[in-house]
Amino acid sequence: MLYNSIIDLIGNTPLVKINPKVHGLKNIDLYAKLEMNNPFGSLKDRISWGIIKDDIETIVEKNQTIIESSSGNTAKALAVLASMHGVQFTTITDRIKVPEVKKILQVIGATIEELPGTSECPDFESANNPVAKIEQKMIQNPGAYFHTEQYTNKKNPQTHYESTGPEILSDLKTVDYFIATLGTTGSSRGTAEYLKEHNTETKIVGVLSSKNDFIPGIRNENETFEVGLYDKNLYDHQEIIESPDALDSMRDLIQKSGILAGPTSGASYLGALRYLQAEDKKLTSNTRKSAVFVVCDRMEWYVSYIEKRKPEWFGYSVKEHSIRDYSVPSDTTSIEITVEEAPQFIQKNQPIIVDLRGALGFRTGHIPNSINILDKDLTEMLDNGIPFAKNSEILFVCPSGELSKRFASFLSEKGRQAKSLQGGLLAWRQAGETLDKGI
């Protein structure tokens, strides 16, 4: 089949039936919407083009730079589309956690401005909020930028309402369950709204990562969903997924169905199975239902992410009782120090204050007398022993207080005097406490 442009290949992705012997559901047919088959490799191809296509001639005419806050697939698609049209693309982000993604963006020619921060979902109270930085650039350089605004742009869900939803319904005629991961929530919202219009009984399931975890492209359950495009009333149920389980399901999808899906898609598949297994038990043998989950992108550009969490897959030995496999208990009050308590605690106990952020974030502002050890470096250290004296007190600090709890709890169980700053640097800053800059 002949196409005039690679852009013509965006959308119209296939829907593949998963073998019942693989998923084990008796009364539900499960289908995978292969958004990984988009030309730039992900479902974000749709919204990237959908947001700029009506304005691209003006963007080119004015030689504007397309700008977005993205650490992954949206940035990748926008960078390619910008390059194809002879304009520049800049991403301002606080969350490039997967090295391959950054390298791909560099090869494509994107300009990357990294800020210290905590989340893929913008923290609008933060001085380092990427969206605020973008708005600042636009004010300082009137007319120089075209901001795609993926977190709030109604063209994000509209694109999926006009394309993804109709494609699914055209193939299946009716959909009883739709399962999608929640990032900007544009894809799940637009598709779900279309499916709901044609069948009000369609159940919509949103998939999140757990609050102490990170799965590329997915918000965690502790992040603020009332930001941007999220509509909590749209979802009948939400499944919380841990990254190791997402990866196991990703591998299962690859090995048993031949779908080279990434970690996000593994989470989507697992979320579908967990929810549908309960639903399947409610159905009688003469009832047939249909369910669709979204395969967001491919596995290849997450190899380092996978290697870090599943080293045994790559032939590495996994140390027993490693922090990599540690589960944080639900009650962490005994190891947390509030911002109100922290100054007196620091003055009295003179703890080693360990800031777990990257070097850029540390230089931007840190608690006085802190030392900077990146979380992944500390993880490797702990796999080879505890680098703190037995009689030392340690206060771990991270942006939001979640990551620091993991290290404090782990070391406390090892007999060390370890604490975590509740609410992290965000709470410290909001309380007006002193921050040092530089190294």
C-alpha positions as CSV (number, residue, x, y, z in Angstrom):
1,M,0.0,0.0,0.0
2,L,1.4,3.4,-1.0
3,Y,1.4,6.4,1.4
4,N,2.4,10.0,0.6
5,S,3.8,10.7,4.0
6,I,4.8,8.8,7.2
7,I,2.2,11.0,9.0
8,D,-0.5,9.1,7.0
9,L,0.4,6.0,9.0
10,I,-0.6,7.6,12.3
11,G,-3.7,5.8,13.7
12,N,-5.7,2.9,12.3
13,T,-3.7,0.5,14.5
14,P,-4.6,-3.1,14.6
15,L,-6.7,-4.8,17.3
16,V,-5.4,-8.3,18.1
17,K,-7.3,-11.0,20.0
18,I,-5.3,-12.5,22.9
19,N,-5.6,-16.3,22.9
20,P,-8.0,-17.5,25.7
21,K,-5.4,-20.1,26.6
22,V,-3.1,-17.3,27.5
23,H,-5.4,-15.1,29.6
24,G,-7.7,-17.8,31.0
25,L,-10.9,-15.9,30.8
26,K,-13.9,-18.1,30.0
27,N,-16.6,-15.6,29.1
28,I,-14.6,-12.5,28.0
29,D,-12.8,-12.0,24.7
30,L,-9.7,-9.9,25.4
31,Y,-8.2,-7.6,22.6
32,A,-5.0,-5.6,22.5
33,K,-5.1,-2.2,20.7
34,L,-1.6,-2.1,19.2
35,E,-0.7,1.6,19.5
36,M,2.9,0.6,19.4
37,N,2.3,0.2,15.6
38,N,2.1,4.0,15.1
39,P,5.0,5.2,13.0
40,F,7.0,6.8,15.8
41,G,6.3,3.9,18.1
42,S,3.5,4.9,20.6
43,L,0.0,6.1,21.1
44,K,1.4,9.6,21.7
45,D,1.9,9.9,17.9
46,R,-1.9,10.5,17.7
47,I,-2.1,13.5,20.0
48,S,1.3,15.0,18.9
49,W,0.0,15.3,15.4
50,G,-3.6,16.0,16.5
51,I,-2.5,19.0,18.6
52,I,-0.3,20.7,15.9
53,K,-1.8,19.7,12.6
54,D,-4.2,22.7,12.4
55,D,-1.4,25.1,13.3
56,I,1.6,23.6,11.6
57,E,1.5,26.0,8.6
58,T,1.5,29.0,10.9
59,I,4.3,27.5,13.0
60,V,6.4,27.0,10.0
61,E,5.6,30.5,8.6
62,K,6.6,32.1,11.9
63,N,9.5,29.8,12.4
64,Q,8.3,29.0,15.9
65,T,9.8,26.4,18.2
66,I,7.4,23.7,19.4
67,I,7.7,23.4,23.1
68,E,6.3,20.8,25.6
69,S,6.9,19.3,29.0
70,S,7.5,15.7,28.2
71,S,10.0,13.0,29.2
72,G,9.1,10.4,26.6
73,N,6.8,9.4,23.8
74,T,5.1,12.8,23.3
75,A,8.5,14.5,23.1
76,K,9.8,11.9,20.7
77,A,6.8,12.3,18.3
78,L,6.8,16.1,18.5
79,A,10.5,16.2,17.8
80,V,10.2,14.1,14.7
81,L,7.2,16.0,13.5
82,A,8.9,19.4,14.1
83,S,12.0,18.2,12.3
84,M,10.0,17.0,9.3
85,H,8.6,20.5,9.0
86,G,11.9,22.3,9.5
87,V,11.2,23.8,12.9
88,Q,12.8,23.2,16.3
89,F,11.4,21.3,19.3
90,T,12.3,21.9,22.9
91,T,11.2,19.8,25.9
92,I,11.4,21.1,29.4
93,T,11.0,18.3,31.9
94,D,11.8,17.2,35.4
95,R,11.5,13.5,34.8
96,I,13.7,11.7,32.3
97,K,14.3,8.5,34.2
98,V,15.0,6.2,31.3
99,P,18.4,6.9,29.6
100,E,17.4,5.4,26.3
101,V,14.6,8.0,25.9
102,K,17.0,10.9,26.5
103,K,19.4,9.4,23.9
104,I,16.7,9.0,21.4
105,L,15.6,12.6,21.8
106,Q,19.2,13.7,21.4
107,V,19.6,11.7,18.2
108,I,16.4,13.2,16.8
109,G,17.7,16.7,17.5
110,A,15.4,17.8,20.3
111,T,16.6,20.5,22.8
112,I,16.3,19.1,26.3
113,E,16.1,21.3,29.4
114,E,16.0,19.2,32.5
115,L,14.8,20.6,35.8
116,P,14.9,19.1,39.3
117,G,11.5,17.8,40.3
118,T,9.4,14.9,41.4
119,S,6.8,13.9,38.9
120,E,5.6,13.5,35.4
121,C,2.4,15.3,36.5
122,P,3.4,19.0,36.9
123,D,3.7,20.3,40.4
124,F,2.1,23.7,40.0
125,E,3.4,24.9,43.4
126,S,7.0,24.1,42.5
127,A,9.5,26.8,41.6
128,N,10.8,24.3,39.1
129,N,7.4,23.4,37.5
130,P,8.2,22.8,33.8
131,V,5.0,24.3,32.7
132,A,5.8,27.5,34.6
133,K,9.2,27.5,33.0
134,I,7.6,27.2,29.5
135,E,5.2,30.1,30.2
136,Q,8.2,32.2,31.4
137,K,10.0,31.5,28.2
138,M,7.0,32.4,26.2
139,I,6.5,35.7,28.0
140,Q,10.2,36.6,27.5
141,N,10.1,35.6,23.8
142,P,6.7,36.7,22.5
143,G,5.7,34.6,19.4
144,A,8.8,32.4,19.4
145,Y,7.1,29.3,20.8
146,F,4.1,27.1,20.1
147,H,3.2,25.3,23.4
148,T,1.3,22.1,22.8
149,E,0.1,21.8,26.4
150,Q,-0.5,18.1,26.4
151,Y,-1.7,18.1,30.1
152,T,-4.6,20.5,29.5
153,N,-5.1,20.7,25.7
154,K,-8.6,19.4,24.9
155,K,-7.2,18.3,21.5
156,N,-5.5,15.5,23.4
157,P,-8.7,13.6,24.4
158,Q,-10.5,14.9,21.3
159,T,-7.9,13.2,19.0
160,H,-8.7,9.8,20.7
161,Y,-12.4,10.5,20.7
162,E,-12.2,11.1,16.9
163,S,-9.9,8.2,16.1
164,T,-9.0,5.6,18.7
165,G,-12.6,5.1,20.0
166,P,-14.2,4.9,16.5
167,E,-11.5,2.4,15.3
168,I,-12.1,0.1,18.3
169,L,-15.9,0.2,17.8
170,S,-15.6,-0.3,14.1
171,D,-13.7,-3.5,14.7
172,L,-15.7,-4.9,17.6
173,K,-19.2,-3.3,17.2
174,T,-19.6,-3.3,21.0
175,V,-17.1,-3.0,23.9
176,D,-18.0,-4.0,27.4
177,Y,-14.7,-3.2,29.1
178,F,-12.0,-0.7,28.2
179,I,-8.7,-0.7,30.2
180,A,-6.0,2.0,29.8
181,T,-3.1,3.4,31.8
182,L,-3.3,7.0,33.2
183,G,-0.6,9.4,32.2
184,T,-2.0,12.7,30.9
185,T,-5.2,10.7,30.8
186,G,-6.0,12.0,27.3
187,S,-6.1,8.7,25.6
188,S,-8.3,7.0,28.2
189,R,-10.6,9.9,28.5
190,G,-11.2,10.5,24.7
191,T,-11.6,6.8,23.9
192,A,-13.8,6.1,26.9
193,E,-16.1,9.0,26.2
194,Y,-16.7,7.8,22.7
195,L,-17.2,4.2,23.8
196,K,-19.6,5.3,26.6
197,E,-21.7,7.3,24.1
198,H,-22.3,4.2,22.2
199,N,-22.8,1.9,25.1
200,T,-23.5,3.4,28.5
201,E,-22.8,0.1,30.2
202,T,-19.1,0.0,29.1
203,K,-16.9,-0.3,32.1
204,I,-13.8,2.0,32.1
205,V,-10.7,0.9,34.1
206,G,-7.8,3.1,34.8
207,V,-4.4,1.7,35.6
208,L,-1.9,3.5,38.0
209,S,1.4,2.6,39.5
210,S,1.7,2.4,43.3
211,K,2.8,5.5,45.2
212,N,6.3,4.3,46.0
213,D,7.0,3.1,42.4
214,F,7.7,4.3,38.9
215,I,6.3,2.9,35.7
216,P,7.2,5.0,32.6
217,G,4.2,7.0,31.3
218,I,1.9,6.2,34.3
219,R,1.0,8.4,37.2
220,N,1.2,6.9,40.6
221,E,-1.7,6.7,43.0
222,N,-0.2,9.5,45.2
223,E,-0.1,12.1,42.5
224,T,-2.7,14.8,42.1
225,F,-5.3,13.6,39.6
226,E,-7.3,16.8,39.7
227,V,-4.7,18.4,37.4
228,G,-5.3,18.8,33.7
229,L,-7.5,16.4,31.8
230,Y,-8.2,13.8,34.5
231,D,-11.9,13.2,35.2
232,K,-12.2,10.8,38.1
233,N,-16.0,10.3,37.5
234,L,-15.2,8.6,34.1
235,Y,-13.6,5.5,35.7
236,D,-15.6,2.7,37.1
237,H,-12.5,1.2,38.7
238,Q,-8.8,1.8,39.1
239,E,-6.1,-0.9,39.4
240,I,-2.8,-0.2,41.2
241,I,0.2,-2.0,39.7
242,E,3.8,-2.5,41.1
243,S,6.6,-2.2,38.5
244,P,8.0,-5.8,39.0
245,D,4.5,-7.2,38.3
246,A,4.1,-4.9,35.3
247,L,7.4,-6.2,33.9
248,D,6.4,-9.9,34.5
249,S,3.2,-9.2,32.6
250,M,5.1,-7.4,29.8
251,R,7.3,-10.5,29.4
252,D,4.3,-12.8,29.5
253,L,2.7,-10.7,26.7
254,I,5.8,-10.9,24.6
255,Q,6.5,-14.6,25.1
256,K,3.0,-15.9,24.9
257,S,1.4,-13.5,22.4
258,G,4.4,-12.2,20.4
259,I,3.6,-8.6,21.3
260,L,6.8,-6.7,22.0
261,A,5.2,-4.4,24.4
262,G,6.8,-2.0,26.9
263,P,6.4,-1.8,30.7
264,T,3.4,0.5,30.5
265,S,1.6,-2.0,28.3
266,G,2.6,-4.7,30.8
267,A,0.8,-2.7,33.5
268,S,-2.2,-2.2,31.2
269,Y,-2.4,-6.0,30.5
270,L,-2.1,-6.9,34.2
271,G,-4.7,-4.3,35.2
272,A,-7.0,-5.8,32.6
273,L,-6.5,-9.4,33.8
274,R,-7.0,-8.5,37.5
275,Y,-10.2,-6.7,36.9
276,L,-11.6,-9.0,34.3
277,Q,-10.9,-12.2,36.3
278,A,-13.3,-10.9,38.9
279,E,-15.8,-9.9,36.3
280,D,-15.5,-13.2,34.5
281,K,-16.7,-15.1,37.6
282,K,-20.0,-13.1,37.6
283,L,-20.9,-14.2,34.0
284,T,-22.7,-17.2,32.9
285,S,-21.4,-19.6,30.3
286,N,-23.8,-18.4,27.6
287,T,-22.6,-14.8,28.0
288,R,-19.9,-13.3,25.8
289,K,-18.3,-10.0,26.6
290,S,-15.5,-8.1,24.9
291,A,-12.6,-6.1,26.5
292,V,-9.9,-3.9,25.1
293,F,-6.6,-2.9,26.7
294,V,-4.0,-0.5,25.1
295,V,-0.5,-1.5,24.2
296,C,1.1,1.9,24.4
297,D,4.6,1.4,23.0
298,R,7.5,-1.0,22.5
299,M,9.9,-2.7,24.9
300,E,13.3,-1.8,23.2
301,W,13.8,1.7,24.6
302,Y,13.2,0.6,28.2
303,V,16.1,-1.9,28.4
304,S,18.0,-0.1,31.1
305,Y,14.8,0.4,33.2
306,I,14.0,-3.3,32.8
307,E,17.6,-4.3,33.6
308,K,17.6,-2.3,36.9
309,R,14.4,-4.0,38.1
310,K,14.9,-7.5,36.7
311,P,18.7,-8.1,36.7
312,E,18.2,-11.8,36.7
313,W,16.7,-11.6,33.2
314,F,20.1,-10.5,32.0
315,G,22.1,-13.2,33.8
316,Y,23.0,-11.0,36.9
317,S,22.8,-12.5,40.3
318,V,20.3,-10.9,42.6
319,K,21.5,-10.3,46.2
320,E,19.1,-11.7,48.8
321,H,17.3,-9.1,50.9
322,S,18.3,-6.4,48.5
323,I,16.6,-3.0,48.7
324,R,15.6,-3.5,45.1
325,D,13.0,-6.0,46.3
326,Y,12.1,-4.2,49.5
327,S,8.5,-3.5,50.3
328,V,7.8,-0.4,52.4
329,P,5.4,-1.1,55.3
330,S,2.1,0.7,55.3
331,D,2.8,2.4,58.6
332,T,5.9,4.5,58.4
333,T,5.2,7.0,61.1
334,S,8.1,5.7,63.3
335,I,10.7,6.7,60.7
336,E,9.2,10.0,59.5
337,I,10.2,13.5,60.8
338,T,7.9,16.4,60.0
339,V,9.1,19.7,58.7
340,E,8.1,21.2,62.0
341,E,10.2,18.7,63.9
342,A,13.1,18.6,61.5
343,P,15.1,21.8,62.5
344,Q,15.3,20.8,66.2
345,F,16.0,17.2,65.2
346,I,18.9,18.3,63.0
347,Q,20.3,20.7,65.6
348,K,20.1,18.1,68.4
349,N,21.2,14.9,66.6
350,Q,23.5,16.3,63.9
351,P,22.4,13.6,61.5
352,I,24.0,12.8,58.1
353,I,21.5,14.4,55.8
354,V,21.3,12.5,52.5
355,D,19.7,14.2,49.6
356,L,18.6,11.6,47.0
357,R,18.0,13.9,44.0
358,G,20.2,14.4,41.0
359,A,23.1,16.9,41.0
360,L,21.1,19.6,39.3
361,G,18.3,19.5,41.8
362,F,20.8,19.5,44.7
363,R,22.6,22.5,43.3
364,T,19.3,24.4,42.9
365,G,18.5,24.1,46.6
366,H,19.2,21.7,49.5
367,I,19.0,21.6,53.2
368,P,22.2,23.1,54.8
369,N,25.0,20.5,55.4
370,S,23.4,17.9,53.2
371,I,25.3,15.4,51.1
372,N,24.2,14.4,47.7
373,I,23.9,10.6,46.9
374,L,21.6,9.8,43.9
375,D,19.1,7.2,44.8
376,K,20.3,4.7,42.2
377,D,23.9,5.1,43.4
378,L,22.8,4.5,47.0
379,T,20.9,1.4,45.9
380,E,24.1,0.0,44.4
381,M,26.0,0.9,47.6
382,L,23.5,-0.9,49.8
383,D,23.8,-4.0,47.6
384,N,27.4,-4.2,48.7
385,G,27.0,-3.2,52.4
386,I,25.8,-0.3,54.5
387,P,28.0,2.8,53.9
388,F,27.0,4.4,57.3
389,A,28.5,3.8,60.7
390,K,26.3,2.0,63.2
391,N,26.2,4.9,65.6
392,S,25.4,7.5,62.9
393,E,21.9,9.0,62.5
394,I,20.7,9.5,59.0
395,L,18.0,11.8,57.6
396,F,17.0,10.9,54.0
397,V,15.5,13.6,51.9
398,C,13.8,13.5,48.5
399,P,11.4,15.8,46.6
400,S,8.1,14.5,48.0
401,G,9.1,12.2,50.9
402,E,8.2,9.0,49.2
403,L,11.5,7.7,48.0
404,S,13.3,8.7,51.2
405,K,10.8,6.6,53.2
406,R,12.0,3.5,51.3
407,F,15.7,4.0,52.3
408,A,14.9,5.0,55.9
409,S,12.6,2.1,56.5
410,F,15.1,-0.4,54.9
411,L,18.0,0.8,57.0
412,S,15.9,1.0,60.2
413,E,15.1,-2.7,59.7
414,K,18.8,-3.3,59.4
415,G,19.3,-1.7,62.8
416,R,20.4,1.8,61.7
417,Q,19.0,5.1,63.1
418,A,17.4,6.3,59.9
419,K,14.6,8.8,59.4
420,S,12.8,10.3,56.4
421,L,11.7,14.0,55.9
422,Q,7.9,13.8,55.6
423,G,6.7,15.7,52.6
424,G,10.3,16.1,51.4
425,L,11.9,19.2,49.9
426,L,8.5,20.4,48.7
427,A,7.2,20.6,52.3
428,W,10.5,22.1,53.5
429,R,10.3,24.9,50.9
430,Q,6.6,25.5,51.6
431,A,7.4,26.0,55.3
432,G,9.9,28.7,54.3
433,E,12.9,26.8,55.7
434,T,16.5,27.7,54.6
435,L,17.9,26.2,51.4
436,D,21.5,26.3,50.4
437,K,22.5,26.6,46.8
438,G,25.5,25.2,44.9
439,I,27.6,22.3,46.0
